[in-house]
Amino acid sequence: MTTSAKLLYVAILVGLFSAGLLLAKYTPWQDKGVADAGYGNLGGDFKLNSATGEVKLEDFRGQLVLMYFGFTSCPDVCPAELATIAASMRQLTPGLEAQIQPLFVSVDPERDTLDNLAKYSTYFHPKMLGITGSIDTLDQIVKSYGAYYRQIPLENSALGYTVDHTSRVYLIGREGQLISTIAHGTSANDMTALLKLHL
């Protein structure tokens, strides 16, 4: 074998090895807008209020938590995402479904009363808990999870304003650590598959 042929052979082997490494690291979540690593600096415990009393993240140790920031007057994005969360849970066996706690965190405490939050949340799933708090508390929690929200005035509307906000689902592990975020538009099937990886 000539020197040039040997070099070509080695180059082909290196190329195949590199491609194999890339495939080994690839997961379908990379195409679905789902991240699953690198959240060491985000997340953390928090304390908010529900219609039945104070709610702390640590209350759900031992379960997976699916958390979504939104508001009840949201016309389409929030209902669609909450419906996806509920649908993904219903695809699991009852035993696995019982190990997941969905949380709907309202970033519009001015309009979202605790009673209304409770009714709105349980409409999507009986386990879904609607929670909120003061603006200062919400600001701190939203920042700690790398999310955002802001009020946008609406002219000639009875609502007065809407709220622009992050539309991602936050998957929190059994020990309270943020382990994944799920992009808006991810299907219920893909969300269920991700839940199964961590159950």
KOLMAR-358593 format. One record per atom (N, C-alpha, C): residue in three letters; y, z, x; atom name; residue number from 1. Coordinates in nm, 2 decimals. Each point is the difference from the previous one (the first is absolute). Layout:
// residues N
- resn/py/pz/px/name/resi
- ALA/Y/Z/X/CA/NUM;
...
END
This chain:
// residues 199
- resn/py/pz/px/name/resi
- MET/-0.12/0.00/0.09/N/1;
- MET/0.12/0.00/-0.09/CA/1;
- MET/0.12/0.00/0.09/C/1;
- THR/0.09/-0.09/-0.03/N/2;
- THR/0.13/-0.01/0.08/CA/2;
- THR/0.09/0.12/-0.03/C/2;
- THR/0.10/0.02/0.09/N/3;
- THR/0.09/0.11/-0.01/CA/3;
- THR/0.08/-0.01/-0.13/C/3;
- SER/0.05/-0.12/-0.03/N/4;
- SER/0.07/-0.02/-0.13/CA/4;
- SER/-0.08/0.03/-0.12/C/4;
- ALA/-0.13/-0.04/0.01/N/5;
- ALA/-0.09/0.03/-0.12/CA/5;
- ALA/-0.02/0.15/-0.01/C/5;
- LYS/-0.01/0.07/0.11/N/6;
- LYS/-0.02/0.14/0.00/CA/6;
- LYS/0.12/0.07/-0.07/C/6;
- LEU/0.12/-0.05/0.05/N/7;
- LEU/0.13/0.06/-0.06/CA/7;
- LEU/0.01/-0.02/-0.15/C/7;
- LEU/-0.04/-0.12/-0.04/N/8;
- LEU/0.00/-0.03/-0.14/CA/8;
- LEU/-0.09/0.09/-0.08/C/8;
- TYR/-0.12/0.02/0.06/N/9;
- TYR/-0.10/0.08/-0.07/CA/9;
- TYR/0.05/0.15/-0.01/C/9;
- VAL/0.06/0.05/0.10/N/10;
- VAL/0.05/0.13/0.00/CA/10;
- VAL/0.12/0.02/-0.10/C/10;
- ALA/0.08/-0.11/-0.01/N/11;
- ALA/0.11/0.00/-0.09/CA/11;
- ALA/-0.05/0.01/-0.15/C/11;
- ILE/-0.11/-0.08/-0.02/N/12;
- ILE/-0.05/0.00/-0.14/CA/12;
- ILE/-0.06/0.14/-0.03/C/12;
- LEU/-0.07/0.06/0.09/N/13;
- LEU/-0.06/0.13/-0.02/CA/13;
- LEU/0.11/0.11/-0.03/C/13;
- VAL/0.11/-0.01/0.08/N/14;
- VAL/0.11/0.09/-0.02/CA/14;
- VAL/0.06/-0.02/-0.14/C/14;
- GLY/0.02/-0.12/-0.04/N/15;
- GLY/0.06/-0.03/-0.13/CA/15;
- GLY/-0.09/0.05/-0.11/C/15;
- LEU/-0.13/-0.02/0.01/N/16;
- LEU/-0.09/0.05/-0.10/CA/16;
- LEU/0.00/0.15/-0.01/C/16;
- PHE/0.00/0.06/0.12/N/17;
- PHE/0.01/0.15/0.00/CA/17;
- PHE/0.12/0.05/-0.07/C/17;
- SER/0.12/-0.06/0.03/N/18;
- SER/0.12/0.04/-0.06/CA/18;
- SER/0.00/-0.02/-0.15/C/18;
- ALA/-0.05/-0.11/-0.04/N/19;
- ALA/-0.01/-0.02/-0.15/CA/19;
- ALA/-0.09/0.10/-0.06/C/19;
- GLY/-0.10/0.04/0.07/N/20;
- GLY/-0.09/0.10/-0.06/CA/20;
- GLY/0.07/0.14/-0.02/C/20;
- LEU/0.08/0.03/0.10/N/21;
- LEU/0.08/0.13/0.00/CA/21;
- LEU/0.10/-0.01/-0.12/C/21;
- LEU/0.06/-0.11/-0.02/N/22;
- LEU/0.10/-0.01/-0.11/CA/22;
- LEU/-0.07/0.01/-0.13/C/22;
- LEU/-0.12/-0.06/-0.02/N/23;
- LEU/-0.07/0.01/-0.12/CA/23;
- LEU/-0.05/0.14/-0.03/C/23;
- ALA/-0.04/0.07/0.11/N/24;
- ALA/-0.05/0.14/-0.02/CA/24;
- ALA/0.11/0.09/-0.05/C/24;
- LYS/0.13/-0.03/0.05/N/25;
- LYS/0.11/0.09/-0.04/CA/25;
- LYS/0.05/-0.04/-0.14/C/25;
- TYR/-0.03/-0.12/-0.05/N/26;
- TYR/0.06/-0.05/-0.13/CA/26;
- TYR/-0.06/0.07/-0.11/C/26;
- THR/0.08/0.04/-0.10/N/27;
- THR/-0.05/0.05/-0.13/CA/27;
- THR/0.06/-0.08/-0.11/C/27;
- PRO/-0.06/-0.01/-0.11/N/28;
- PRO/0.06/-0.07/-0.12/CA/28;
- PRO/0.13/0.06/-0.04/C/28;
- TRP/0.03/0.13/0.03/N/29;
- TRP/0.12/0.06/-0.04/CA/29;
- TRP/0.12/-0.07/0.06/C/29;
- GLN/-0.02/-0.07/0.12/N/30;
- GLN/0.11/-0.06/0.07/CA/30;
- GLN/0.06/-0.12/-0.08/C/30;
- ASP/-0.08/-0.05/-0.09/N/31;
- ASP/0.04/-0.11/-0.08/CA/31;
- ASP/0.05/0.05/-0.14/C/31;
- LYS/-0.03/0.12/-0.03/N/32;
- LYS/0.03/0.05/-0.13/CA/32;
- LYS/0.12/0.09/-0.01/C/32;
- GLY/0.07/0.01/0.12/N/33;
- GLY/0.12/0.08/0.00/CA/33;
- GLY/-0.03/0.15/0.01/C/33;
- VAL/-0.12/0.03/0.04/N/34;
- VAL/-0.04/0.14/0.01/CA/34;
- VAL/-0.01/0.04/0.15/C/34;
- ALA/0.07/0.11/0.03/N/35;
- ALA/0.00/0.05/0.14/CA/35;
- ALA/-0.09/0.12/0.00/C/35;
- ASP/-0.07/0.03/0.11/N/36;
- ASP/-0.09/0.12/0.00/CA/36;
- ASP/0.00/0.07/0.13/C/36;
- ALA/0.11/0.01/0.07/N/37;
- ALA/0.01/0.07/0.12/CA/37;
- ALA/0.14/0.03/0.04/C/37;
- GLY/0.02/0.09/0.10/N/38;
- GLY/0.13/0.02/0.05/CA/38;
- GLY/0.10/0.07/-0.08/C/38;
- TYR/-0.05/0.10/-0.08/N/39;
- TYR/0.09/0.08/-0.09/CA/39;
- TYR/0.02/0.14/0.05/C/39;
- GLY/-0.03/0.03/0.12/N/40;
- GLY/0.01/0.13/0.05/CA/40;
- GLY/0.14/0.07/-0.01/C/40;
- ASN/0.10/-0.08/0.00/N/41;
- ASN/0.14/0.06/-0.02/CA/41;
- ASN/0.05/0.00/-0.14/C/41;
- LEU/-0.08/-0.05/-0.09/N/42;
- LEU/0.05/-0.01/-0.14/CA/42;
- LEU/-0.09/0.09/-0.09/C/42;
- GLY/0.06/0.04/-0.12/N/43;
- GLY/-0.07/0.08/-0.09/CA/43;
- GLY/0.03/0.15/0.01/C/43;
- GLY/-0.08/0.08/-0.06/N/44;
- GLY/0.01/0.14/0.01/CA/44;
- GLY/0.01/0.07/-0.14/C/44;
- ASP/-0.02/0.13/0.00/N/45;
- ASP/0.00/0.07/-0.12/CA/45;
- ASP/0.13/0.00/-0.07/C/45;
- PHE/0.00/0.02/-0.13/N/46;
- PHE/0.12/0.00/-0.08/CA/46;
- PHE/-0.02/0.09/-0.13/C/46;
- LYS/0.11/0.03/-0.07/N/47;
- LYS/-0.01/0.08/-0.12/CA/47;
- LYS/0.09/-0.06/-0.10/C/47;
- LEU/-0.05/-0.03/-0.12/N/48;
- LEU/0.07/-0.06/-0.10/CA/48;
- LEU/-0.03/0.07/-0.14/C/48;
- ASN/0.05/-0.06/-0.11/N/49;
- ASN/-0.03/0.07/-0.13/CA/49;
- ASN/-0.06/-0.10/-0.09/C/49;
- SER/-0.09/0.06/-0.09/N/50;
- SER/-0.06/-0.08/-0.11/CA/50;
- SER/0.02/0.07/-0.13/C/50;
- ALA/-0.04/-0.06/-0.11/N/51;
- ALA/0.02/0.07/-0.13/CA/51;
- ALA/-0.08/0.13/-0.01/C/51;
- THR/-0.10/0.01/0.09/N/52;
- THR/-0.08/0.12/-0.01/CA/52;
- THR/0.02/0.10/0.11/C/52;
- GLY/0.11/-0.03/0.08/N/53;
- GLY/0.03/0.09/0.11/CA/53;
- GLY/0.02/-0.06/0.14/C/53;
- GLU/0.01/0.08/0.10/N/54;
- GLU/0.02/-0.05/0.13/CA/54;
- GLU/-0.12/-0.07/0.06/C/54;
- VAL/0.02/-0.10/0.07/N/55;
- VAL/-0.11/-0.08/0.06/CA/55;
- VAL/0.03/-0.01/0.15/C/55;
- LYS/-0.10/0.03/0.08/N/56;
- LYS/0.00/-0.01/0.14/CA/56;
- LYS/-0.11/-0.10/0.05/C/56;
- LEU/0.03/-0.07/0.10/N/57;
- LEU/-0.10/-0.10/0.05/CA/57;
- LEU/-0.13/0.08/0.04/C/57;
- GLU/0.02/0.12/0.06/N/58;
- GLU/-0.11/0.08/0.04/CA/58;
- GLU/-0.10/0.04/-0.11/C/58;
- ASP/0.05/-0.01/-0.13/N/59;
- ASP/-0.08/0.03/-0.11/CA/59;
- ASP/-0.12/-0.10/-0.01/C/59;
- PHE/0.01/-0.11/0.07/N/60;
- PHE/-0.10/-0.10/-0.02/CA/60;
- PHE/-0.09/-0.02/0.13/C/60;
- ARG/0.00/0.10/0.08/N/61;
- ARG/-0.09/0.00/0.12/CA/61;
- ARG/-0.14/-0.03/-0.04/C/61;
- GLY/-0.07/-0.08/0.07/N/62;
- GLY/-0.14/-0.04/-0.04/CA/62;
- GLY/-0.01/-0.12/-0.08/C/62;
- GLN/0.12/-0.05/-0.05/N/63;
- GLN/0.00/-0.12/-0.08/CA/63;
- GLN/0.08/-0.11/0.07/C/63;
- LEU/-0.02/-0.12/-0.03/N/64;
- LEU/0.10/-0.11/0.04/CA/64;
- LEU/0.11/0.00/-0.10/C/64;
- VAL/0.12/-0.03/0.04/N/65;
- VAL/0.12/-0.01/-0.08/CA/65;
- VAL/0.05/-0.14/0.01/C/65;
- LEU/0.03/-0.06/-0.12/N/66;
- LEU/0.07/-0.13/-0.01/CA/66;
- LEU/0.14/0.04/-0.05/C/66;
- MET/0.10/-0.02/0.08/N/67;
- MET/0.14/0.03/-0.04/CA/67;
- MET/0.09/-0.12/-0.01/C/67;
- TYR/0.08/0.00/-0.10/N/68;
- TYR/0.09/-0.12/-0.03/CA/68;
- TYR/0.13/0.05/-0.03/C/68;
- PHE/0.11/-0.05/0.06/N/69;
- PHE/0.14/0.03/-0.03/CA/69;
- PHE/0.05/-0.10/-0.10/C/69;
- GLY/0.06/0.05/-0.11/N/70;
- GLY/0.06/-0.09/-0.10/CA/70;
- GLY/0.08/0.07/-0.10/C/70;
- PHE/0.01/-0.06/-0.12/N/71;
- PHE/0.08/0.07/-0.11/CA/71;
- PHE/-0.05/-0.07/-0.13/C/71;
- THR/0.02/0.08/-0.11/N/72;
- THR/-0.06/-0.04/-0.13/CA/72;
- THR/0.07/-0.12/-0.06/C/72;
- SER/0.13/-0.02/0.03/N/73;
- SER/0.07/-0.11/-0.06/CA/73;
- SER/-0.02/-0.13/0.08/C/73;
- CYS/-0.08/0.00/0.10/N/74;
- CYS/-0.03/-0.12/0.08/CA/74;
- CYS/-0.07/-0.10/-0.10/C/74;
- PRO/0.06/-0.13/0.00/N/75;
- PRO/-0.05/-0.09/-0.10/CA/75;
- PRO/-0.14/-0.07/0.03/C/75;
- ASP/-0.03/-0.01/0.13/N/76;
- ASP/-0.12/-0.08/0.02/CA/76;
- ASP/-0.08/0.05/0.13/C/76;
- VAL/0.07/0.03/0.11/N/77;
- VAL/-0.07/0.03/0.12/CA/77;
- VAL/-0.08/0.13/-0.01/C/77;
- CYS/0.06/0.10/-0.05/N/78;
- CYS/-0.07/0.13/-0.01/CA/78;
- CYS/-0.12/-0.01/-0.10/C/78;
- PRO/0.02/-0.05/-0.12/N/79;
- PRO/-0.12/0.00/-0.09/CA/79;
- PRO/-0.11/-0.08/0.06/C/79;
- ALA/0.03/-0.11/0.07/N/80;
- ALA/-0.11/-0.09/0.06/CA/80;
- ALA/-0.07/0.08/0.10/C/80;
- GLU/0.07/0.07/0.09/N/81;
- GLU/-0.06/0.08/0.11/CA/81;
- GLU/-0.08/0.11/-0.05/C/81;
- LEU/0.05/0.08/-0.10/N/82;
- LEU/-0.07/0.11/-0.06/CA/82;
- LEU/-0.13/-0.05/-0.07/C/82;
- ALA/0.01/-0.11/-0.07/N/83;
- ALA/-0.12/-0.06/-0.06/CA/83;
- ALA/-0.10/-0.04/0.10/C/83;
- THR/0.04/-0.05/0.11/N/84;
- THR/-0.10/-0.03/0.11/CA/84;
- THR/-0.07/0.12/0.06/C/84;
- ILE/0.08/0.10/0.02/N/85;
- ILE/-0.06/0.13/0.05/CA/85;
- ILE/-0.10/0.05/-0.10/C/85;
- ALA/0.03/0.00/-0.13/N/86;
- ALA/-0.09/0.04/-0.10/CA/86;
- ALA/-0.13/-0.08/-0.01/C/86;
- ALA/0.02/-0.13/0.01/N/87;
- ALA/-0.11/-0.10/-0.01/CA/87;
- ALA/-0.09/0.02/0.12/C/87;
- SER/0.06/0.02/0.12/N/88;
- SER/-0.09/0.02/0.12/CA/88;
- SER/-0.08/0.13/-0.01/C/88;
- MET/0.05/0.10/-0.06/N/89;
- MET/-0.07/0.13/-0.01/CA/89;
- MET/-0.11/-0.02/-0.10/C/89;
- ARG/0.02/-0.07/-0.11/N/90;
- ARG/-0.10/-0.02/-0.10/CA/90;
- ARG/-0.12/-0.09/0.04/C/90;
- GLN/0.02/-0.07/0.11/N/91;
- GLN/-0.11/-0.07/0.06/CA/91;
- GLN/-0.10/0.08/0.08/C/91;
- LEU/0.04/0.13/0.02/N/92;
- LEU/-0.09/0.09/0.07/CA/92;
- LEU/-0.09/0.07/-0.09/C/92;
- THR/-0.11/0.06/0.05/N/93;
- THR/-0.08/0.09/-0.08/CA/93;
- THR/0.08/0.12/-0.04/C/93;
- PRO/-0.04/0.07/-0.11/N/94;
- PRO/0.08/0.12/-0.04/CA/94;
- PRO/0.00/0.11/0.11/C/94;
- GLY/-0.10/0.01/0.08/N/95;
- GLY/0.00/0.10/0.10/CA/95;
- GLY/0.10/-0.04/0.11/C/95;
- LEU/0.01/-0.12/0.04/N/96;
- LEU/0.10/-0.04/0.10/CA/96;
- LEU/0.14/0.00/-0.06/C/96;
- GLU/0.02/-0.04/-0.12/N/97;
- GLU/0.13/0.00/-0.07/CA/97;
- GLU/0.06/0.14/0.00/C/97;
- ALA/-0.09/0.10/-0.02/N/98;
- ALA/0.04/0.14/-0.01/CA/98;
- ALA/0.06/0.05/0.14/C/98;
- GLN/-0.03/-0.08/0.10/N/99;
- GLN/0.05/0.04/0.14/CA/99;
- GLN/0.13/-0.06/0.03/C/99;
- ILE/0.07/-0.06/-0.09/N/100;
- ILE/0.13/-0.06/0.02/CA/100;
- ILE/0.10/0.05/-0.09/C/100;
- GLN/0.12/0.04/0.05/N/101;
- GLN/0.11/0.04/-0.08/CA/101;
- GLN/0.12/-0.09/0.01/C/101;
- PRO/0.03/-0.08/-0.11/N/102;
- PRO/0.12/-0.08/0.01/CA/102;
- PRO/0.12/0.07/-0.04/C/102;
- LEU/0.11/-0.02/0.08/N/103;
- LEU/0.13/0.06/-0.02/CA/103;
- LEU/0.11/-0.11/-0.02/C/103;
- PHE/0.08/0.02/-0.11/N/104;
- PHE/0.11/-0.09/-0.02/CA/104;
- PHE/0.13/0.09/0.02/C/104;
- VAL/0.07/-0.03/0.11/N/105;
- VAL/0.12/0.08/0.04/CA/105;
- VAL/0.12/-0.08/-0.05/C/105;
- SER/0.07/0.06/-0.10/N/106;
- SER/0.12/-0.06/-0.05/CA/106;
- SER/0.12/0.02/0.10/C/106;
- VAL/0.07/-0.11/0.03/N/107;
- VAL/0.12/0.01/0.09/CA/107;
- VAL/0.12/-0.01/-0.09/C/107;
- ASP/-0.02/0.03/-0.13/N/108;
- ASP/0.11/-0.01/-0.10/CA/108;
- ASP/0.00/0.13/-0.08/C/108;
- PRO/0.02/0.12/0.06/N/109;
- PRO/-0.01/0.12/-0.07/CA/109;
- PRO/0.11/0.02/-0.11/C/109;
- GLU/0.11/-0.07/0.02/N/110;
- GLU/0.11/0.01/-0.10/CA/110;
- GLU/-0.05/-0.05/-0.14/C/110;
- ARG/-0.09/-0.10/-0.01/N/111;
- ARG/-0.04/-0.05/-0.13/CA/111;
- ARG/-0.15/0.04/-0.03/C/111;
- ASP/-0.08/0.02/0.10/N/112;
- ASP/-0.14/0.03/-0.02/CA/112;
- ASP/-0.03/0.15/-0.01/C/112;
- THR/0.00/0.04/-0.13/N/113;
- THR/-0.03/0.14/-0.02/CA/113;
- THR/-0.15/0.02/0.03/C/113;
- LEU/-0.04/0.13/0.02/N/114;
- LEU/-0.14/0.03/0.04/CA/114;
- LEU/-0.09/-0.03/-0.12/C/114;
- ASP/0.04/0.02/-0.12/N/115;
- ASP/-0.08/-0.04/-0.11/CA/115;
- ASP/-0.02/-0.15/-0.02/C/115;
- ASN/0.10/-0.07/0.02/N/116;
- ASN/-0.01/-0.15/-0.01/CA/116;
- ASN/-0.08/-0.05/0.12/C/116;
- LEU/0.01/0.06/0.12/N/117;
- LEU/-0.08/-0.04/0.11/CA/117;
- LEU/-0.15/0.02/-0.03/C/117;
- ALA/-0.03/0.11/-0.06/N/118;
- ALA/-0.14/0.03/-0.03/CA/118;
- ALA/-0.06/-0.10/-0.09/C/118;
- LYS/0.07/-0.03/-0.11/N/119;
- LYS/-0.05/-0.10/-0.10/CA/119;
- LYS/-0.01/-0.14/0.06/C/119;
- TYR/0.10/-0.03/0.08/N/120;
- TYR/0.00/-0.14/0.06/CA/120;
- TYR/-0.12/-0.01/0.10/C/120;
- SER/-0.02/0.10/0.08/N/121;
- SER/-0.10/-0.01/0.11/CA/121;
- SER/-0.14/0.00/-0.06/C/121;
- THR/-0.03/0.09/-0.10/N/122;
- THR/-0.13/0.01/-0.06/CA/122;
- THR/-0.04/-0.12/-0.08/C/122;
- TYR/0.10/-0.08/-0.04/N/123;
- TYR/-0.02/-0.12/-0.07/CA/123;
- TYR/-0.08/-0.10/0.08/C/123;
- PHE/0.02/0.00/0.13/N/124;
- PHE/-0.07/-0.08/0.09/CA/124;
- PHE/-0.14/0.05/0.04/C/124;
- HIS/-0.01/0.13/0.02/N/125;
- HIS/-0.12/0.07/0.04/CA/125;
- HIS/0.01/0.14/-0.03/C/125;
- PRO/-0.10/0.06/-0.07/N/126;
- PRO/0.01/0.15/-0.04/CA/126;
- PRO/0.02/0.09/0.12/C/126;
- LYS/-0.04/-0.04/0.12/N/127;
- LYS/0.02/0.09/0.12/CA/127;
- LYS/0.13/-0.02/0.07/C/127;
- MET/0.07/-0.11/-0.04/N/128;
- MET/0.13/-0.03/0.07/CA/128;
- MET/0.10/0.11/-0.03/C/128;
- LEU/0.06/0.05/0.10/N/129;
- LEU/0.10/0.11/-0.01/CA/129;
- LEU/0.14/-0.05/0.03/C/129;
- GLY/0.09/0.02/-0.10/N/130;
- GLY/0.14/-0.04/0.02/CA/130;
- GLY/0.07/0.12/0.06/C/130;
- ILE/0.07/-0.02/0.11/N/131;
- ILE/0.07/0.11/0.07/CA/131;
- ILE/0.14/-0.05/0.05/C/131;
- THR/0.09/0.09/0.01/N/132;
- THR/0.13/-0.03/0.06/CA/132;
- THR/0.07/0.13/0.04/C/132;
- GLY/0.12/-0.01/0.05/N/133;
- GLY/0.07/0.11/0.05/CA/133;
- GLY/0.15/-0.03/0.02/C/133;
- SER/0.07/0.09/0.07/N/134;
- SER/0.14/-0.03/0.02/CA/134;
- SER/0.02/-0.12/0.09/C/134;
- ILE/0.12/-0.06/0.00/N/135;
- ILE/0.03/-0.11/0.09/CA/135;
- ILE/-0.02/0.04/0.14/C/135;
- ASP/0.05/0.11/0.04/N/136;
- ASP/-0.02/0.05/0.14/CA/136;
- ASP/-0.15/0.00/0.04/C/136;
- THR/-0.08/0.06/-0.09/N/137;
- THR/-0.14/0.01/0.03/CA/137;
- THR/-0.07/-0.14/0.01/C/137;
- LEU/0.04/-0.09/-0.10/N/138;
- LEU/-0.06/-0.13/0.00/CA/138;
- LEU/0.05/-0.08/0.12/C/138;
- ASP/0.12/0.01/0.04/N/139;
- ASP/0.05/-0.06/0.13/CA/139;
- ASP/-0.08/0.03/0.12/C/139;
- GLN/-0.04/0.13/0.01/N/140;
- GLN/-0.08/0.05/0.11/CA/140;
- GLN/-0.14/-0.06/0.00/C/140;
- ILE/-0.06/0.00/-0.12/N/141;
- ILE/-0.14/-0.05/-0.01/CA/141;
- ILE/0.00/-0.15/0.02/C/141;
- VAL/0.09/-0.07/-0.06/N/142;
- VAL/0.00/-0.15/0.02/CA/142;
- VAL/0.02/-0.03/0.14/C/142;
- LYS/0.09/0.07/0.07/N/143;
- LYS/0.02/-0.03/0.15/CA/143;
- LYS/-0.12/0.03/0.08/C/143;
- SER/-0.07/0.11/-0.03/N/144;
- SER/-0.12/0.04/0.07/CA/144;
- SER/-0.11/-0.10/-0.01/C/144;
- TYR/0.00/-0.07/-0.11/N/145;
- TYR/-0.11/-0.10/-0.02/CA/145;
- TYR/0.04/-0.14/0.03/C/145;
- GLY/0.12/-0.02/0.06/N/146;
- GLY/0.05/-0.13/0.04/CA/146;
- GLY/0.03/-0.09/-0.12/C/146;
- ALA/0.04/0.06/-0.11/N/147;
- ALA/0.03/-0.08/-0.12/CA/147;
- ALA/0.15/0.00/-0.02/C/147;
- TYR/0.05/-0.05/-0.11/N/148;
- TYR/0.14/0.00/-0.03/CA/148;
- TYR/0.02/-0.02/-0.15/C/148;
- TYR/0.12/0.04/-0.05/N/149;
- TYR/0.04/-0.03/-0.13/CA/149;
- TYR/0.15/0.01/-0.01/C/149;
- ARG/0.06/-0.07/-0.09/N/150;
- ARG/0.15/0.00/-0.02/CA/150;
- ARG/0.03/-0.04/-0.14/C/150;
- GLN/0.10/0.06/-0.06/N/151;
- GLN/0.05/-0.04/-0.13/CA/151;
- GLN/0.09/-0.13/0.01/C/151;
- ILE/-0.02/-0.09/-0.09/N/152;
- ILE/0.08/-0.12/-0.01/CA/152;
- ILE/0.06/-0.01/-0.14/C/152;
- PRO/0.14/0.00/0.00/N/153;
- PRO/0.07/0.00/-0.13/CA/153;
- PRO/-0.03/-0.13/-0.08/C/153;
- LEU/-0.02/0.02/-0.13/N/154;
- LEU/-0.02/-0.12/-0.09/CA/154;
- LEU/0.12/-0.01/-0.09/C/154;
- GLU/0.07/-0.11/0.01/N/155;
- GLU/0.11/-0.02/-0.09/CA/155;
- GLU/-0.05/-0.05/-0.14/C/155;
- ASN/0.07/0.04/-0.10/N/156;
- ASN/-0.03/-0.04/-0.14/CA/156;
- ASN/-0.14/0.03/-0.04/C/156;
- SER/-0.05/0.12/0.05/N/157;
- SER/-0.14/0.04/-0.04/CA/157;
- SER/0.01/0.15/-0.04/C/157;
- ALA/-0.08/0.03/-0.10/N/158;
- ALA/0.00/0.13/-0.05/CA/158;
- ALA/-0.07/0.10/0.10/C/158;
- LEU/-0.08/-0.06/0.09/N/159;
- LEU/-0.06/0.09/0.10/CA/159;
- LEU/0.10/0.05/0.10/C/159;
- GLY/0.10/-0.08/0.03/N/160;
- GLY/0.10/0.05/0.09/CA/160;
- GLY/-0.03/-0.04/0.15/C/160;
- TYR/-0.13/0.02/0.03/N/161;
- TYR/-0.04/-0.03/0.14/CA/161;
- TYR/-0.15/-0.02/0.00/C/161;
- THR/-0.05/-0.07/0.11/N/162;
- THR/-0.14/-0.01/0.02/CA/162;
- THR/-0.02/0.06/0.14/C/162;
- VAL/-0.13/0.01/0.04/N/163;
- VAL/-0.03/0.06/0.13/CA/163;
- VAL/-0.08/-0.10/0.08/C/163;
- ASP/0.05/-0.04/0.12/N/164;
- ASP/-0.08/-0.08/0.09/CA/164;
- ASP/-0.08/0.10/0.09/C/164;
- HIS/-0.13/-0.03/0.02/N/165;
- HIS/-0.08/0.09/0.07/CA/165;
- HIS/-0.12/-0.07/0.06/C/165;
- THR/-0.06/0.07/0.10/N/166;
- THR/-0.12/-0.05/0.06/CA/166;
- THR/-0.11/-0.01/-0.10/C/166;
- SER/-0.07/-0.11/0.01/N/167;
- SER/-0.11/-0.02/-0.09/CA/167;
- SER/-0.14/-0.01/0.07/C/167;
- ARG/-0.03/0.11/0.06/N/168;
- ARG/-0.13/0.01/0.07/CA/168;
- ARG/-0.07/0.12/-0.05/C/168;
- VAL/-0.13/0.00/0.01/N/169;
- VAL/-0.08/0.11/-0.04/CA/169;
- VAL/-0.04/0.07/0.13/C/169;
- TYR/0.01/0.13/0.00/N/170;
- TYR/-0.03/0.08/0.12/CA/170;
- TYR/-0.13/0.07/-0.02/C/170;
- LEU/-0.09/-0.03/0.09/N/171;
- LEU/-0.13/0.07/0.00/CA/171;
- LEU/-0.01/0.11/0.09/C/171;
- ILE/-0.02/0.12/-0.05/N/172;
- ILE/0.01/0.13/0.07/CA/172;
- ILE/-0.14/0.05/0.01/C/172;
- GLY/-0.04/0.04/0.12/N/173;
- GLY/-0.14/0.05/0.02/CA/173;
- GLY/-0.03/0.14/-0.05/C/173;
- ARG/-0.12/0.04/0.01/N/174;
- ARG/-0.05/0.13/-0.05/CA/174;
- ARG/0.07/0.12/0.06/C/174;
- GLU/0.05/-0.02/0.12/N/175;
- GLU/0.07/0.11/0.07/CA/175;
- GLU/0.15/-0.01/-0.01/C/175;
- GLY/0.05/-0.09/-0.08/N/176;
- GLY/0.14/-0.02/-0.02/CA/176;
- GLY/0.07/-0.09/0.09/C/176;
- GLN/-0.07/-0.08/0.08/N/177;
- GLN/0.06/-0.09/0.09/CA/177;
- GLN/0.01/-0.14/-0.06/C/177;
- LEU/0.11/-0.07/0.03/N/178;
- LEU/0.02/-0.14/-0.05/CA/178;
- LEU/-0.09/-0.09/0.09/C/178;
- ILE/-0.09/-0.07/-0.07/N/179;
- ILE/-0.10/-0.08/0.07/CA/179;
- ILE/0.02/-0.15/-0.03/C/179;
- SER/0.07/-0.03/-0.10/N/180;
- SER/0.02/-0.15/-0.03/CA/180;
- SER/0.11/-0.02/-0.10/C/180;
- THR/0.06/-0.12/0.01/N/181;
- THR/0.09/-0.04/-0.11/CA/181;
- THR/-0.05/-0.13/-0.05/C/181;
- ILE/0.02/-0.02/-0.13/N/182;
- ILE/-0.05/-0.12/-0.07/CA/182;
- ILE/0.11/-0.08/-0.06/C/182;
- ALA/0.02/-0.12/0.04/N/183;
- ALA/0.11/-0.08/-0.04/CA/183;
- ALA/-0.01/-0.04/-0.15/C/183;
- HIS/0.12/-0.01/-0.06/N/184;
- HIS/0.01/-0.05/-0.14/CA/184;
- HIS/-0.07/-0.13/-0.01/C/184;
- GLY/-0.07/-0.02/-0.11/N/185;
- GLY/-0.07/-0.12/-0.02/CA/185;
- GLY/-0.15/0.00/0.04/C/185;
- THR/-0.04/0.10/0.08/N/186;
- THR/-0.14/0.02/0.03/CA/186;
- THR/-0.08/0.01/-0.12/C/186;
- SER/-0.11/-0.07/-0.01/N/187;
- SER/-0.08/0.00/-0.12/CA/187;
- SER/-0.08/0.14/-0.02/C/187;
- ALA/-0.04/0.03/-0.12/N/188;
- ALA/-0.07/0.12/-0.03/CA/188;
- ALA/-0.13/0.00/0.08/C/188;
- ASN/-0.07/-0.12/0.01/N/189;
- ASN/-0.12/-0.01/0.08/CA/189;
- ASN/0.02/0.04/0.14/C/189;
- ASP/0.10/-0.05/0.06/N/190;
- ASP/0.03/0.03/0.14/CA/190;
- ASP/0.04/0.15/0.02/C/190;
- MET/0.07/0.05/-0.10/N/191;
- MET/0.04/0.14/0.01/CA/191;
- MET/-0.13/0.09/-0.01/C/191;
- THR/-0.09/-0.04/-0.09/N/192;
- THR/-0.12/0.08/-0.02/CA/192;
- THR/-0.09/-0.01/0.13/C/192;
- ALA/0.00/-0.11/0.06/N/193;
- ALA/-0.08/-0.02/0.13/CA/193;
- ALA/0.06/0.10/0.11/C/193;
- LEU/0.13/0.01/0.00/N/194;
- LEU/0.06/0.09/0.10/CA/194;
- LEU/-0.03/0.14/-0.03/C/194;
- LEU/0.01/0.04/-0.13/N/195;
- LEU/-0.04/0.13/-0.03/CA/195;
- LEU/-0.14/0.04/0.04/C/195;
- LYS/-0.09/-0.09/-0.02/N/196;
- LYS/-0.14/0.02/0.03/CA/196;
- LYS/-0.02/0.03/0.15/C/196;
- LEU/0.09/-0.06/0.08/N/197;
- LEU/-0.01/0.02/0.15/CA/197;
- LEU/0.03/0.14/0.03/C/197;
- HIS/0.08/0.07/-0.08/N/198;
- HIS/0.04/0.14/0.03/CA/198;
- HIS/-0.06/0.11/-0.08/C/198;
- LEU/-0.09/-0.04/-0.10/N/199;
- LEU/-0.06/0.10/-0.08/CA/199;
- LEU/-0.13/0.04/0.06/C/199;
END
